[in-house]
Amino acid sequence: METVGQHLAEMTVCFREFEALSGEHYTNISRFHAEYEQIWIDAVSAGVASGAFREIDGEKVAVKGLLGMYFYSFLWLNSEGKYKPAEIGEIFADLFLRAVAR
């Protein structure tokens, strides 16, 4: 969240303009996003397999929810708001970890 807060203009362009890319640029960025998502899916799966996380029906959906909290924060994040980006990151982490906790 601190990265989003520190680079809000760039992150806004990144998340809003992604669909406007074409050809090789779109393919490369789409692949990058898929690989990034897979890293998270693998981490959640490993947590389930190790017993650290509860069984989750729809691990991929859970990861999309987690990443959605992060990816779309550019729409509402205000670095000068009541909660600083690092605090929002802690809130997000707490929400997710409580959701998957055994």
The 8 nearest C-alpha neighbors of each residue, nearest first, counted from 0:
[[1, 84, 3, 88, 2, 85, 4, 87],
 [0, 2, 4, 84, 3, 85, 5, 88],
 [3, 1, 5, 0, 4, 6, 7, 84],
 [2, 4, 0, 6, 7, 1, 5, 10],
 [5, 3, 1, 7, 2, 6, 78, 84],
 [4, 6, 2, 3, 7, 1, 78, 0],
 [7, 5, 3, 9, 4, 8, 2, 10],
 [6, 8, 10, 4, 3, 9, 5, 11],
 [9, 7, 11, 10, 6, 12, 73, 13],
 [10, 8, 12, 11, 6, 7, 13, 3],
 [11, 9, 13, 7, 12, 8, 6, 14],
 [12, 10, 8, 14, 9, 13, 73, 15],
 [11, 13, 9, 15, 10, 16, 14, 8],
 [14, 12, 10, 11, 16, 15, 17, 9],
 [15, 13, 11, 12, 17, 16, 10, 70],
 [16, 14, 12, 13, 17, 11, 18, 10],
 [15, 17, 19, 12, 18, 13, 14, 20],
 [16, 18, 19, 14, 20, 15, 13, 25],
 [17, 19, 20, 16, 15, 25, 21, 14],
 [20, 18, 16, 17, 21, 25, 15, 24],
 [21, 19, 25, 18, 17, 24, 22, 16],
 [22, 20, 25, 24, 23, 19, 26, 18],
 [21, 23, 25, 24, 26, 20, 27, 19],
 [22, 24, 26, 25, 27, 21, 20, 28],
 [25, 23, 27, 26, 22, 21, 20, 28],
 [24, 26, 21, 20, 28, 23, 27, 22],
 [27, 25, 23, 29, 24, 28, 30, 22],
 [28, 26, 30, 24, 29, 25, 23, 31],
 [27, 29, 31, 25, 30, 26, 32, 24],
 [30, 28, 32, 26, 31, 27, 25, 33],
 [31, 29, 33, 27, 28, 32, 34, 26],
 [30, 32, 28, 34, 29, 33, 35, 27],
 [31, 33, 35, 29, 30, 34, 36, 28],
 [34, 32, 30, 36, 35, 31, 37, 29],
 [35, 33, 37, 31, 36, 32, 30, 38],
 [36, 34, 32, 38, 37, 33, 31, 39],
 [35, 37, 33, 39, 38, 34, 32, 40],
 [36, 38, 40, 34, 39, 35, 41, 33],
 [37, 39, 41, 35, 36, 40, 42, 34],
 [38, 40, 42, 36, 37, 41, 43, 62],
 [41, 39, 37, 43, 42, 38, 59, 44],
 [40, 42, 44, 38, 39, 43, 37, 45],
 [43, 41, 39, 45, 44, 40, 46, 38],
 [42, 44, 46, 40, 45, 41, 39, 47],
 [45, 43, 41, 47, 46, 42, 40, 48],
 [44, 46, 48, 42, 47, 43, 41, 49],
 [47, 45, 43, 52, 51, 49, 44, 48],
 [46, 48, 52, 44, 50, 45, 49, 53],
 [49, 47, 45, 50, 46, 44, 51, 52],
 [50, 48, 46, 47, 51, 45, 52, 44],
 [49, 51, 47, 52, 48, 46, 53, 101],
 [50, 52, 46, 49, 47, 101, 53, 100],
 [53, 51, 47, 100, 101, 46, 99, 50],
 [52, 54, 101, 99, 47, 100, 55, 50],
 [55, 53, 47, 52, 56, 99, 101, 50],
 [56, 54, 58, 57, 53, 99, 47, 61],
 [57, 55, 58, 54, 60, 61, 59, 53],
 [56, 58, 60, 59, 55, 61, 62, 54],
 [57, 59, 61, 60, 55, 56, 62, 40],
 [58, 60, 62, 57, 61, 40, 63, 36],
 [59, 61, 63, 57, 62, 58, 64, 56],
 [62, 60, 58, 64, 59, 63, 57, 65],
 [61, 63, 65, 59, 64, 60, 66, 40],
 [62, 64, 60, 66, 61, 65, 67, 59],
 [65, 63, 67, 61, 62, 66, 60, 68],
 [66, 64, 62, 68, 67, 63, 61, 69],
 [65, 67, 69, 63, 68, 64, 70, 62],
 [66, 68, 64, 70, 69, 65, 71, 63],
 [69, 67, 65, 66, 70, 71, 72, 64],
 [68, 70, 66, 67, 72, 71, 65, 0],
 [71, 69, 67, 72, 66, 68, 73, 14],
 [72, 70, 73, 69, 67, 74, 68, 14],
 [71, 73, 74, 69, 76, 75, 70, 68],
 [72, 74, 71, 76, 75, 11, 7, 10],
 [75, 73, 72, 71, 76, 11, 70, 77],
 [74, 76, 72, 73, 77, 71, 78, 80],
 [77, 75, 73, 72, 74, 78, 4, 84],
 [76, 78, 80, 79, 75, 4, 83, 84],
 [77, 79, 80, 83, 4, 84, 76, 82],
 [78, 80, 77, 81, 83, 82, 76, 84],
 [81, 79, 77, 82, 78, 83, 76, 84],
 [80, 82, 83, 79, 77, 78, 86, 84],
 [83, 81, 80, 86, 87, 84, 78, 79],
 [82, 84, 86, 85, 78, 87, 80, 81],
 [85, 83, 1, 87, 0, 86, 4, 88],
 [86, 84, 88, 87, 83, 1, 0, 89],
 [87, 85, 89, 83, 88, 84, 82, 90],
 [86, 88, 90, 84, 89, 85, 91, 82],
 [87, 89, 85, 91, 86, 0, 90, 92],
 [88, 90, 86, 92, 87, 91, 93, 85],
 [89, 91, 87, 93, 88, 92, 94, 86],
 [92, 90, 88, 94, 89, 93, 87, 95],
 [93, 91, 89, 95, 94, 90, 96, 88],
 [92, 94, 90, 96, 91, 95, 97, 89],
 [95, 93, 91, 97, 92, 96, 98, 90],
 [94, 96, 98, 92, 97, 93, 91, 99],
 [95, 97, 93, 99, 98, 94, 100, 92],
 [98, 96, 100, 94, 95, 99, 93, 92],
 [97, 99, 95, 96, 100, 94, 93, 101],
 [100, 98, 52, 96, 97, 53, 95, 101],
 [101, 99, 52, 97, 96, 98, 53, 51],
 [100, 53, 52, 51, 99, 50, 54, 97]]
